[in-house]
Structure formats: C-alpha cells, structure tokens
C-alpha cells in the first residue's frame, strides 16, 4: 500500500541523534541554537525560535502580540485546525474569509470587507506549499494598522517574488513528521522583531532567562537537541527533497493534463514546494479516494470538514458563508507526495487515478471525457 506521506529519514539522521545521545546533552542546547541560526539565515530573517511544534509556534506569536478577548483575527477556514485553535487560545475570535477557488489560498480581495474596529491581525495560510498573496495582504494590513501572521507550516522553502515563506512579518512553521522538513515534532517562529523574539524565548522556557527567575508567565515549549539534530540533517536535504517533490509533481501534471479535473496552480512569481499535490476532482471525490485505496494507493483529504464547520467552532456562534471553502472540502483530494516515492509507485498512483477519474467521467456523461 502506498501511503500519502512518508518521512525522508536515513542513516544520517540516525548518526546525528546518536551523536547527541552520546554527548549526554539532550535537552535544548547547542544543536537547537545551530538549527535556529541556520533556519533564520535560510528564511532571510533576524530570528528563528525553535519550539515544540507548529501549533505552539502560532500560539506563541498570538500570545506575544497581546491578543485577547474582544480582538478579531481574520483567517481562512480551509486549513488545519491549529490555525484557528491558536487564535482561540488567546481569547481572540477567528473571522473567516473565503479562499481562491484555484489556489486554495486566502482571497485577498475579500479582506477589507471583513475588517472591523475589533480586527487586530490577519493570518493567511501558505497552504500545500504555496505562499499566500503576501504583498496584497500586507498592503491591506498596513492601510488599516493590522499585524500579519503567516501560517507557513506547509511552505518550507517556498518563494514569493524572491522571498522565502516565513520572511513576512511574523510566521510559524511546523516540523511534524510529514512536513517537507521534519524533526518528528517541532516548529519555528520567524521574525525580524527583536522584542517579540526575546519574549517568545522567555515564553517557551517557563518565563526564565536565569534559572528559577520567572520574568513572565511561561511554559515548556522547548525543542530538544535530539529533534534539532534531525532538523539539521533535514535542512541539508531540503533543497534536494524539494526538487524531488517538484519532479514528481511535473510527472503527475503531464499524466493528468487530459483529465476533467483541476490540477495544482499557482500565480507567476511564486514557487510550489508540493507539501501536498492537491486536485479538484468533483462530486465523485469520495468514491475516487475509495477506489484508489482498493488499487493500493492511500490519498489524503485536506480538509474534509472546514474549520468553520467544526462543532466546537460552531458552538461559539462563529458563522461564515464560504462557498469556495465548502466546495474544496467536498471535491479536493491529495495524492501521495514524498521524496522517496519511486517511479514504479508513481506509475501505480497515475494509473489508479486515471482509471478512477475516467470511470466516473463516463458514468456522469455517458461518453469518455
């Protein structure tokens, strides 16, 4: 069975972890500091703060900005739950705008209509490996005196007009097992803001700069040196891994060009690093996913229930009319995508999808698409 994702781990990661274990210094230490320095340089920012996961990265940014009850953060519903739960963690309220139907990214053209006196921040999500329209979003934020927080958890290394994901204002990355770069669990905050960077370093370390002297209310959100050792190896591999993902995506593109489905698309001036290869396949999506599994291919659905339709969000009285989001939740699916996907496995994925899509196209129209 071909899984939807598989971590790209090998003997280099094993050796790096073994070195740390043998050193006897396994908590946050030199490896974490080295990883932070290298990630900041990679993204082109002054600060990268390593934390225990991507959710914590977002929580820490929102907490450090001082958000609380009575504040609104404009974001999207077509995202992983952490984008929204991190806003709610502070007592602030998420306000949802719809996505672009073709890119699945925040529709910047809908932002200004959602801004009210309560609005404090905008949180675009750079989803599936494409950076959101940061110039347009930042311009709107600047006009209204708002802060932009980029959820870059799925966009490691992606470029927007020559700038890396994570280099716009404040940003959060996830280093979860299936991400383009992993530490098993882990995350980064990236920023050029000296004050926020200093605050988050305190916040993640129980509020301590000096042991047992708690300057602020803080928590243990630290990354271990074991995780950072894996991350340093993964960072060395990131360029190669990205190229492999892009090559697989090109093969998929060529194989599906004649099918009646929506292929991944992104605007000029941006690169796609293909955390996911996501297709719009129409109302037969669930049947196609089931048939793919029967053919030995497990596909992902990201995300079958939008955040604004999650029970705990609806119970808070948060409502939104998001037709593009609802359509994406009902009709999109993601194919297996990871650097170790072999040519034979790629062929199996391609053959299975083509057969299923064409079968449903014949059933829907009576003629072959």
Secondary structure, 3 states (H helix, E strand, C coil): CECCCCCCCCHHHHHHHHHHHHHCCCCCCHHHHHHHHHHHHHHCCCEEEEECCHHHHHHHHHHHCCCCCCCEEEEECCCCCHHHHHHHHCCCEEEEECECCCCCCECHHHHHHHCCCCEEEEECECCCCCCCCHHHHHHHHHHHCCEEEEECCCCCCCEECCEECCCCCEEEEECCCCCCCCCCCCEEEEECCHHHHHHHHHHCECCEEECCEECCCCCECCCCHHHHHHHHHHHHHHHHHHHHHHHHHHHHHHHHCCCCCECCCCCCCECCCCCCEEEECCCCHHHHHHHHHHCCECCECCCCCCHHHCHHHHCCCCCCCCHHHHHHHHHEEEECCCCCCCHHHHHHHHHHHHHHHHHHHHHHHCCCC
